[in-house]
Amino acid sequence: MRTEIAIIGAGPAGLLLGHLLQNQGIETLILERHTRDYVLGRIRAGILEHGTREILNQAGVGQRMEAEGLVHEGVELCFDGTRLRIDFRDLVGREVMAYGQTEVTQDLMAARDASGALSVYEAEDVTLHDFAGSRPMVSYRKDGARHEVACDFIAGCDGFHGPSRHAVPAGAIEVFERIYPFGWLGVLVDQPPVATELIYTHHPRGFALCSMRSRARSRYYVQCPLEDHVDAWPDARFWDELRRRLPPATAEALRTGPAIEKSIAPLRSFVAEPLRFGRLFLAGDAAHIVPPTGAKGLNLAASDVCYLAAALTEHYREKSDAGLDAYSARALRRVWKAERFSWWMTTLLHQFPDASPFERRLQHAEFGHLAGSRFAQASLADNYTGLPL
């Protein structure tokens, strides 16, 4: 088999890249190790930057998003009882949208099905070959048979644990990483959100977040120790702990119910450099991870593949490799700005178990500066709604 671009991973990064390239008449094959239902069942982020929304609309896959997504013109921070609303529309003239990553994935899958482009699910033992040369190839196993795919380029959109980044020789890649000493215990519940916008809370007992997926489905989080296990958090304990951390009026308005999904996610900052290795390009979580505090993971994946799709289109349409040569540096400039913002939000809003009294005072000073400075609030709004692509 032969294709122009072999894409590893059928998450939103791989599917969006495939769709953008198919729109330009560039042939793609997507390989995914999991089942289609497994990919659609993953619970992930739900906040789309202004620019991500534009990318999806321009790609022709934003109709359901525009009909069902919830536009947020601001966000609320609550720091030890002091409440502060950041008004995105007033400060920077933009907004974000609550629309779950699962819904984005579903829309992109439907568009790929309609295009007739090929996706192979349950592709086992995916292996990348010869991407340092001029004839890269990907092999995989399906239904007991071995298959080989010759291609011009390989796009590694297969997440943190996928084979693409791990195929790169150790000496060719540099990794920057920070592991945070806590996790997020998240609960998905079929109840209306407690507020129309997200509420981020810093509390002596730990961080909490009130988020949503739709007008009828909510997502809530509490900071917990890394060593905790979901089994130690029955629903009643979770709701009691969440109420303790929320402002009293919000806690009283909270509507609870049986958790339809519950998980603990560790927090990590991670960047691999560079993002190009011959004819292999990394994008999305294969290249970088951000803590979810800044709502940047899906949005960074979208900007990566937007840059990569434009560069590949330039290669085929204009016979120029300038975009491909610039891809890594261009994407990483935006990645590191998002890493900085996500680190800052995480540092501001969480309780660090080893924090000194000095560091805790700095947190209070940082929030005080934010609350008293329109310029600081505008910086938060600028970063949260999305820096220019």
C-alpha positions as CSV (number, residue, x, y, z in Angstrom):
1,M,0.0,0.0,0.0
2,R,1.1,3.6,-0.6
3,T,-0.1,7.0,0.6
4,E,1.3,10.5,0.6
5,I,1.0,11.0,4.4
6,A,0.8,8.2,7.0
7,I,-0.8,9.6,10.1
8,I,-0.3,7.7,13.4
9,G,-3.2,8.2,15.8
10,A,-6.9,8.8,15.3
11,G,-7.4,11.3,18.1
12,P,-8.4,14.9,17.3
13,A,-4.8,15.8,16.2
14,G,-4.5,13.0,13.6
15,L,-8.1,13.4,12.4
16,L,-7.9,17.1,12.0
17,L,-4.6,16.8,10.2
18,G,-6.1,14.2,7.9
19,H,-9.1,16.4,7.2
20,L,-7.1,19.5,6.5
21,L,-4.9,17.6,4.0
22,Q,-7.8,15.8,2.4
23,N,-9.4,19.2,1.8
24,Q,-6.3,20.0,-0.2
25,G,-6.4,16.8,-2.2
26,I,-3.5,15.2,-0.3
27,E,-3.9,11.5,0.3
28,T,-3.7,10.3,3.9
29,L,-3.9,7.0,5.8
30,I,-4.6,7.1,9.5
31,L,-3.5,4.2,11.7
32,E,-5.0,3.8,15.2
33,R,-4.1,1.0,17.7
34,H,-7.4,1.2,19.6
35,T,-11.0,0.6,18.4
36,R,-13.1,3.4,17.1
37,D,-15.4,3.1,20.2
38,Y,-12.4,3.3,22.5
39,V,-11.2,6.6,20.9
40,L,-14.7,8.1,21.2
41,G,-15.1,6.9,24.8
42,R,-12.0,8.9,26.0
43,I,-13.0,11.7,28.4
44,R,-10.8,14.7,27.7
45,A,-10.7,18.5,27.6
46,G,-13.7,20.6,26.8
47,I,-12.5,24.3,26.3
48,L,-11.8,25.5,22.7
49,E,-9.7,28.6,22.2
50,H,-11.0,31.3,19.8
51,G,-8.4,30.2,17.2
52,T,-9.3,26.5,17.5
53,R,-12.9,27.3,16.9
54,E,-11.9,29.2,13.8
55,I,-9.8,26.3,12.5
56,L,-12.7,23.9,12.9
57,N,-15.1,26.2,11.2
58,Q,-12.7,27.0,8.3
59,A,-12.2,23.2,7.9
60,G,-15.9,22.7,7.5
61,V,-16.5,20.6,10.6
62,G,-17.9,23.3,12.9
63,Q,-21.6,23.1,12.3
64,R,-22.6,21.0,15.3
65,M,-20.0,22.8,17.5
66,E,-21.7,26.1,16.7
67,A,-25.1,24.7,17.3
68,E,-24.3,22.9,20.6
69,G,-21.2,24.6,22.0
70,L,-21.4,27.0,24.9
71,V,-19.7,30.4,24.4
72,H,-17.9,31.7,27.5
73,E,-17.0,35.3,27.7
74,G,-15.2,35.0,31.0
75,V,-14.0,32.8,33.8
76,E,-14.1,33.0,37.6
77,L,-11.3,32.6,40.0
78,C,-11.9,32.1,43.7
79,F,-8.9,32.4,45.9
80,D,-9.4,31.6,49.6
81,G,-12.9,33.1,49.4
82,T,-12.1,36.1,47.3
83,R,-13.9,35.9,43.9
84,L,-12.6,37.5,40.7
85,R,-14.2,37.3,37.3
86,I,-12.0,37.7,34.3
87,D,-14.1,39.3,31.5
88,F,-12.5,38.0,28.2
89,R,-14.8,40.0,26.0
90,D,-14.1,43.3,27.8
91,L,-10.4,42.7,28.2
92,V,-9.3,41.2,24.8
93,G,-12.4,41.1,22.6
94,R,-12.4,37.3,22.4
95,E,-14.1,34.3,24.1
96,V,-13.7,30.5,24.4
97,M,-16.2,27.7,23.8
98,A,-17.1,24.7,26.0
99,Y,-17.4,21.8,23.5
100,G,-16.0,18.4,24.6
101,Q,-13.0,16.8,22.9
102,T,-15.1,13.7,22.4
103,E,-17.6,15.8,20.4
104,V,-14.7,17.3,18.3
105,T,-13.4,13.8,17.6
106,Q,-16.9,12.6,16.6
107,D,-17.3,15.4,14.2
108,L,-13.9,14.8,12.6
109,M,-14.6,11.0,12.3
110,A,-17.9,11.7,10.6
111,A,-16.1,14.1,8.1
112,R,-13.5,11.5,7.4
113,D,-16.1,8.8,6.8
114,A,-17.9,11.1,4.4
115,S,-14.7,11.8,2.5
116,G,-14.0,8.1,1.9
117,A,-10.5,8.5,3.3
118,L,-9.1,5.3,4.9
119,S,-8.6,4.8,8.6
120,V,-7.4,1.5,10.1
121,Y,-8.4,0.9,13.7
122,E,-7.0,-1.9,15.9
123,A,-3.7,-1.6,14.0
124,E,-1.3,-3.5,16.2
125,D,2.5,-3.3,16.5
126,V,2.7,0.0,14.5
127,T,6.4,0.5,13.6
128,L,8.1,3.4,11.8
129,H,10.9,2.7,9.4
130,D,13.5,4.7,7.4
131,F,12.1,8.2,8.2
132,A,15.6,9.6,8.2
133,G,15.9,8.9,4.5
134,S,13.8,9.6,1.4
135,R,11.6,6.5,1.5
136,P,9.8,6.2,4.9
137,M,7.5,3.3,5.6
138,V,5.1,2.3,8.4
139,S,4.3,-1.3,9.1
140,Y,1.5,-2.7,11.3
141,R,-0.4,-5.9,12.0
142,K,-4.1,-6.3,11.5
143,D,-6.2,-9.5,11.9
144,G,-3.0,-11.5,12.1
145,A,-1.5,-10.2,8.9
146,R,1.4,-7.9,8.5
147,H,1.0,-4.7,6.3
148,E,3.4,-2.2,5.0
149,V,2.6,1.4,4.0
150,A,5.1,3.4,1.8
151,C,4.6,7.1,2.2
152,D,6.3,10.5,1.6
153,F,6.0,11.7,5.2
154,I,4.9,10.4,8.6
155,A,2.9,12.5,11.1
156,G,3.1,11.2,14.7
157,C,-0.2,12.2,16.3
158,D,-0.3,9.2,18.6
159,G,-0.1,10.7,22.1
160,F,2.4,10.6,24.9
161,H,2.7,6.8,24.9
162,G,2.5,6.2,21.1
163,P,5.3,4.7,19.0
164,S,6.2,7.8,17.0
165,R,8.3,9.7,19.5
166,H,9.8,6.5,20.8
167,A,11.0,5.6,17.3
168,V,13.4,8.6,17.4
169,P,17.0,7.8,18.4
170,A,17.7,8.9,21.9
171,G,20.5,11.2,20.9
172,A,18.3,13.1,18.4
173,I,15.7,14.3,20.9
174,E,15.8,16.5,24.0
175,V,13.1,16.2,26.7
176,F,12.0,18.9,29.1
177,E,9.7,17.8,31.9
178,R,8.2,18.6,35.2
179,I,6.0,16.2,37.2
180,Y,3.6,17.9,39.7
181,P,3.2,16.3,43.1
182,F,-0.6,15.9,42.8
183,G,-3.4,14.8,40.5
184,W,-6.9,15.8,39.5
185,L,-9.7,13.6,40.5
186,G,-12.4,14.2,37.9
187,V,-16.1,13.3,37.9
188,L,-18.5,13.5,34.9
189,V,-22.1,13.7,35.9
190,D,-25.4,14.2,34.1
191,Q,-26.5,17.3,35.9
192,P,-26.7,20.9,34.7
193,P,-23.5,23.0,35.5
194,V,-23.4,24.9,38.7
195,A,-22.5,28.1,36.8
196,T,-22.6,29.4,33.3
197,E,-18.8,29.8,33.2
198,L,-15.9,27.8,34.7
199,I,-15.0,28.4,38.3
200,Y,-11.3,27.8,39.4
201,T,-10.9,27.6,43.1
202,H,-7.8,27.8,45.3
203,H,-8.6,26.6,48.8
204,P,-6.6,25.5,51.9
205,R,-7.8,21.9,51.3
206,G,-6.7,22.0,47.6
207,F,-7.7,23.1,44.1
208,A,-11.1,22.6,42.7
209,L,-12.7,23.2,39.3
210,C,-16.3,23.4,38.1
211,S,-16.5,22.8,34.4
212,M,-19.0,21.5,31.9
213,R,-19.5,19.5,28.7
214,S,-23.0,20.8,27.8
215,R,-26.1,22.4,29.4
216,A,-27.0,19.0,30.9
217,R,-23.6,17.4,31.6
218,S,-21.0,18.7,34.1
219,R,-17.3,17.9,34.8
220,Y,-15.9,18.6,38.3
221,Y,-12.4,18.2,39.7
222,V,-10.6,18.2,43.0
223,Q,-6.9,18.2,43.6
224,C,-5.8,14.9,45.3
225,P,-2.5,13.2,46.2
226,L,-0.8,11.3,43.4
227,E,-1.0,8.0,45.3
228,D,-4.8,8.1,45.7
229,H,-6.9,5.6,43.9
230,V,-10.4,6.1,42.5
231,D,-11.8,3.3,44.7
232,A,-11.0,5.5,47.7
233,W,-13.3,8.2,46.4
234,P,-17.0,7.0,46.4
235,D,-19.4,9.6,45.0
236,A,-20.5,10.8,48.4
237,R,-16.9,11.6,49.5
238,F,-16.2,13.4,46.2
239,W,-19.2,15.7,46.5
240,D,-18.6,16.4,50.1
241,E,-15.0,17.4,49.4
242,L,-15.9,19.5,46.4
243,R,-18.5,21.4,48.4
244,R,-15.9,22.2,51.1
245,R,-13.7,23.8,48.5
246,L,-16.3,25.9,46.7
247,P,-17.7,29.3,47.7
248,P,-20.7,28.7,50.0
249,A,-23.3,30.0,47.4
250,T,-21.9,27.7,44.7
251,A,-21.7,24.7,47.0
252,E,-25.3,25.2,47.9
253,A,-26.4,25.4,44.3
254,L,-24.4,22.3,43.3
255,R,-26.5,19.5,41.8
256,T,-25.0,16.1,42.3
257,G,-25.7,12.6,40.9
258,P,-24.1,9.2,40.2
259,A,-20.7,9.6,38.5
260,I,-20.8,8.3,34.9
261,E,-17.0,8.5,34.7
262,K,-14.4,9.0,37.4
263,S,-10.6,9.1,37.0
264,I,-7.4,10.5,38.5
265,A,-5.1,12.3,36.1
266,P,-1.5,13.1,37.0
267,L,-0.3,16.6,36.1
268,R,2.8,16.9,33.9
269,S,4.6,19.6,31.9
270,F,6.5,18.0,29.0
271,V,8.1,19.1,25.8
272,A,10.2,17.2,23.3
273,E,12.5,19.0,20.9
274,P,12.7,19.2,18.0
275,L,9.4,18.2,16.4
276,R,10.9,17.1,13.0
277,F,13.2,14.1,12.4
278,G,13.8,13.7,8.6
279,R,10.4,12.9,7.2
280,L,8.8,12.3,10.6
281,F,6.9,15.1,12.3
282,L,5.5,15.1,15.8
283,A,2.3,16.9,16.8
284,G,-0.1,17.1,19.8
285,D,0.5,15.0,22.9
286,A,3.3,13.0,21.1
287,A,5.3,16.2,21.3
288,H,4.1,18.0,24.4
289,I,1.9,17.8,27.5
290,V,0.5,20.6,29.6
291,P,-1.2,20.4,32.9
292,P,-4.9,20.9,32.3
293,T,-5.2,24.1,34.4
294,G,-4.8,26.4,31.4
295,A,-7.0,24.3,29.0
296,K,-4.3,24.1,26.4
297,G,-3.8,20.5,25.4
298,L,-6.4,20.1,22.6
299,N,-5.8,23.7,21.5
300,L,-2.0,23.1,21.1
301,A,-2.7,20.0,19.1
302,A,-4.9,22.0,16.8
303,S,-2.3,24.7,16.2
304,D,0.4,22.1,15.6
305,V,-1.6,20.4,12.8
306,C,-2.7,23.7,11.4
307,Y,1.0,24.6,10.9
308,L,1.9,21.1,9.6
309,A,-1.0,20.9,7.2
310,A,0.0,24.3,5.7
311,A,3.6,23.2,5.4
312,L,2.7,19.9,3.7
313,T,0.3,21.7,1.3
314,E,3.1,24.1,0.4
315,H,5.4,21.1,-0.3
316,Y,2.9,19.5,-2.7
317,R,1.4,22.6,-4.3
318,E,4.4,25.0,-4.5
319,K,7.3,22.5,-4.4
320,S,8.7,24.3,-1.4
321,D,10.0,22.8,1.8
322,A,10.3,26.2,3.6
323,G,7.3,25.5,5.7
324,L,8.4,22.0,6.6
325,D,11.9,23.3,7.6
326,A,10.3,26.0,9.8
327,Y,7.6,23.7,11.3
328,S,9.4,22.7,14.5
329,A,10.6,26.1,15.5
330,R,7.3,27.7,14.7
331,A,5.2,25.2,16.6
332,L,7.6,25.2,19.6
333,R,7.4,29.0,20.0
334,R,3.6,28.6,20.7
335,V,4.1,25.5,22.7
336,W,6.4,27.1,25.2
337,K,4.1,30.1,25.6
338,A,1.3,27.7,26.5
339,E,3.6,25.7,28.8
340,R,4.4,28.9,30.6
341,F,0.8,29.9,31.0
342,S,-0.3,26.5,32.2
343,W,2.6,26.3,34.7
344,W,1.6,29.8,36.0
345,M,-2.1,28.9,36.4
346,T,-1.1,25.6,38.1
347,T,1.3,27.3,40.5
348,L,-1.2,30.0,41.4
349,L,-4.2,27.8,42.1
350,H,-2.9,24.6,43.7
351,Q,-1.7,23.6,47.1
352,F,1.8,22.3,46.9
353,P,2.5,19.8,49.7
354,D,6.1,21.0,50.1
355,A,5.5,24.7,49.7
356,S,7.2,26.9,52.3
357,P,5.5,29.8,54.1
358,F,7.4,32.1,51.7
359,E,6.0,30.4,48.6
360,R,2.4,30.5,50.0
361,R,2.8,34.2,50.6
362,L,3.9,34.6,47.0
363,Q,0.7,32.9,45.8
364,H,-1.4,35.4,47.8
365,A,0.7,38.3,46.4
366,E,0.3,37.0,42.8
367,F,-3.5,36.7,43.2
368,G,-3.6,40.2,44.8
369,H,-1.7,41.6,41.8
370,L,-4.1,39.9,39.4
371,A,-7.1,41.2,41.3
372,G,-5.8,44.8,41.3
373,S,-4.4,45.1,37.8
374,R,-6.4,45.3,34.6
375,F,-3.2,44.7,32.7
376,A,-2.6,41.4,34.6
377,Q,-6.2,40.3,33.9
378,A,-5.8,41.2,30.2
379,S,-2.6,39.0,30.1
380,L,-4.6,36.1,31.6
381,A,-7.5,36.6,29.2
382,D,-5.1,36.9,26.2
383,N,-3.4,33.6,27.0
384,Y,-6.6,31.7,28.0
385,T,-8.5,32.6,24.9
386,G,-5.5,31.8,22.8
387,L,-2.5,33.5,21.5
388,P,-2.3,34.2,17.7
389,L,-1.7,31.2,15.4
